[in-house]
Amino acid sequence: MITTQQPVLEDDALYIGDNGRVYHGRCSGMSARFTGQDISGQKVERITEPEIQADPELWQCERCVDNN
C-alpha cells in the first residue's frame, strides 16, 4: 500500500529557517515542506502577518526574489 504524504507547510505562508532564510511553503526544501524541520533538523517558524506588514521588504521569499 502506498501512502501519500501531505505537506505540513502552507504553500503561500512565509517561513524562516534557523539560518535566517525566508521562503514560502511551496518554495521550501522537501524536508521542511513535509516535516516542518529543515535538513539540519531545526524547526522552521511561520512568519506572522503583523511581522510581514511591519517590514514587508525584510520578509521576501528568497527563491521568488531570485527568480524575478
N, C-alpha and C positions, 0 to 999 in steps of 0.2 A: 504494500500500500504506500502510495506517495502522498506526503503531506506538503501542502503549500504554506509556506511561512509568510505572515503578513508583516509589513514594515511597522516598527514602533514609533518612528519619527513621522510627523505630518509633512507632506510634500511642500507646502507653502510656508511653513513656520521656519523661523530662523533659529539656529542653534550655535553655541560656541563650544569648542573643544578645549582641552586642557592646554593646548599650545597657542590659544588665543585666536585660532582661525574661526571665521564666521561663515556659515553656509546654510542653505535651505535643506530640509529633509531630503528632497529629491536629488540634491547635489552631493550629499554626504557619501562617504565610502560605505561599502556593504556591511562592514562590522557595525558601524554606528547606526546605519539605517535599520538594521534588523535586530540589534540588541540594545541600542541606546548607549553603547560604550564604544569609544574609539578603539583603534587597533592596539593601543597600549593598555587597554582595559579600563581607562578612565571614563567616567560618566560624562556624556555631553549634556549641556544645560540649555533649556529653551530660553530664548531672549523674550522678555515680556513686551507687550505693546507699549506701555509707558516708557520703557527704556529705548525702544525704537523711535518713538515720537520725540523724545528729549534730544536725540542726536542721530538723525537718520543717516548721515554720511558715515558715521562710525560703524553702523550695523548694516553693511552691504555684503551680500554673498560673494566671496572671493571668486568662485568659479563663474558666476554670472557676469561679474565685472570683467574678468579676464577674457570672456568670450565676446564681449562687445567691442 
